[in-house]
Amino acid sequence: MALERTAVNPVTWSVEMGFNQGEVVSGNTRTLYCSGQTAMSSDGKPQHDGDMAAQLALSIDNLEAVLGEAGMSLTDLVRLNVYTTDVDLLFQHYGVLASRLGAARVAPTTTMLGVTRLAIPGQLVELEGTAVA
């Protein structure tokens, strides 16, 4: 059975912000649960201290690398959790994330949470995803 995704949006405001309220996925054969991805280099060193836009871009790159290693891409993302130490600052740079998702033509269900800190000091944002293909 081919993968089928059906958006569930009893309200429409979220679609304008780039995410669905819910999504029914049927016929799936594989599900990938991605650990939180931050602005870390390939050798595990934190990057872009204090630069939300650069950290967000590298976090997306790192999420895409995990997806790619599993033979998937952003188009397969059905769930995205966004953790940040500064919600207001993240909103100023949210276009970095929204444009990447828009280019992939995907609007995964999304939750954004403000947290006191992330595991690695200096990190401002962390992306955790679930993909189905």
matplotlib code that plots the C-alpha trace (Angstrom):
import matplotlib.pyplot as plt

x = [0.0, 1.4, 2.0, -0.9, -0.8, -4.0, -3.9, -6.3, -7.1, -10.3, -8.9, -6.8, -4.5, -1.8, -1.6, -0.6, 2.2, 3.4, 2.1, -0.9, -3.0, -2.8, -1.9, -3.2, -0.5, -1.6, 0.1, 3.5, 6.2, 9.0, 9.0, 12.1, 12.3, 15.1, 16.9, 17.1, 19.5, 21.4, 24.1, 26.9, 29.7, 30.2, 32.9, 30.5, 31.6, 29.0, 28.8, 27.5, 27.4, 24.7, 23.6, 20.0, 19.7, 22.9, 22.1, 18.6, 20.0, 22.7, 20.1, 18.0, 21.0, 21.8, 18.1, 18.3, 21.5, 19.8, 16.8, 19.1, 21.1, 17.8, 16.9, 14.4, 14.1, 12.3, 9.3, 8.9, 8.7, 5.3, 6.2, 8.6, 9.3, 11.2, 12.9, 14.4, 15.9, 14.4, 11.0, 10.9, 14.4, 13.4, 10.3, 12.5, 14.3, 11.5, 11.6, 14.8, 12.9, 9.6, 11.4, 13.2, 9.9, 8.1, 10.8, 10.2, 6.4, 5.8, 3.9, 4.5, 2.6, 4.7, 5.2, 7.4, 8.6, 10.6, 13.1, 15.5, 18.5, 19.5, 22.0, 24.9, 25.6, 25.3, 22.8, 19.7, 17.5, 17.0, 14.9, 13.4, 11.5, 9.5, 9.5, 7.3, 8.1]
y = [0.0, 3.4, 6.0, 8.4, 11.6, 13.5, 16.8, 17.3, 21.0, 21.9, 25.5, 27.1, 29.5, 26.9, 26.2, 29.8, 29.3, 26.2, 23.3, 21.1, 20.5, 16.8, 14.3, 10.9, 8.6, 5.3, 2.6, 3.4, 0.9, 2.6, 5.1, 7.0, 8.7, 11.3, 12.4, 16.1, 17.8, 21.0, 23.1, 20.6, 19.9, 16.4, 15.9, 16.9, 20.5, 23.2, 25.8, 29.4, 30.4, 33.0, 33.1, 31.7, 31.9, 30.0, 27.4, 26.9, 26.4, 23.9, 22.0, 21.6, 20.4, 17.9, 16.7, 16.3, 14.3, 11.8, 11.5, 11.1, 8.3, 6.5, 7.0, 9.8, 13.5, 16.5, 15.5, 12.5, 14.5, 14.1, 15.5, 18.2, 19.3, 22.5, 23.3, 26.7, 28.7, 31.9, 31.7, 35.4, 35.2, 32.0, 33.7, 36.4, 33.7, 31.2, 31.9, 29.9, 26.8, 27.7, 28.2, 24.9, 23.1, 25.0, 24.2, 20.5, 21.0, 19.6, 21.0, 18.5, 18.7, 20.9, 21.8, 24.6, 24.6, 27.2, 25.5, 26.7, 25.2, 22.5, 19.7, 21.5, 24.9, 27.7, 25.9, 27.9, 25.5, 21.8, 20.0, 16.5, 14.8, 11.8, 10.7, 8.1, 6.7]
z = [0.0, -0.9, 1.7, 2.1, 4.2, 5.0, 6.8, 9.6, 10.2, 12.0, 12.0, 9.3, 11.1, 11.5, 7.8, 7.2, 9.8, 8.0, 10.1, 10.2, 13.4, 12.7, 10.1, 9.3, 7.8, 6.4, 4.4, 6.0, 5.9, 7.9, 10.8, 11.9, 15.3, 15.2, 18.3, 18.9, 16.5, 17.4, 15.8, 16.3, 13.8, 12.5, 15.2, 18.0, 18.6, 19.3, 16.5, 16.1, 19.8, 20.3, 16.6, 16.5, 12.7, 12.1, 14.8, 13.4, 9.8, 11.0, 13.2, 10.1, 8.1, 10.9, 10.9, 7.1, 7.5, 9.8, 7.5, 4.5, 6.2, 6.6, 2.9, 3.8, 3.5, 4.9, 2.8, 5.0, 8.2, 9.9, 13.4, 14.5, 18.0, 18.4, 21.7, 22.3, 25.2, 23.7, 22.0, 21.1, 19.4, 17.6, 16.2, 14.7, 12.8, 12.2, 8.5, 8.3, 9.3, 7.5, 4.2, 4.4, 5.2, 2.5, -0.1, 0.8, 0.5, 3.9, 6.9, 9.8, 13.0, 15.2, 18.8, 20.0, 23.6, 25.6, 27.9, 30.5, 28.7, 26.3, 27.0, 25.4, 26.9, 24.3, 22.1, 21.5, 19.5, 19.1, 16.5, 17.1, 14.3, 13.3, 9.6, 7.9, 4.4]

ax = plt.figure().add_subplot(projection="3d")
ax.plot(x, y, z, "-o")
ax.set_aspect("equal")
plt.show()
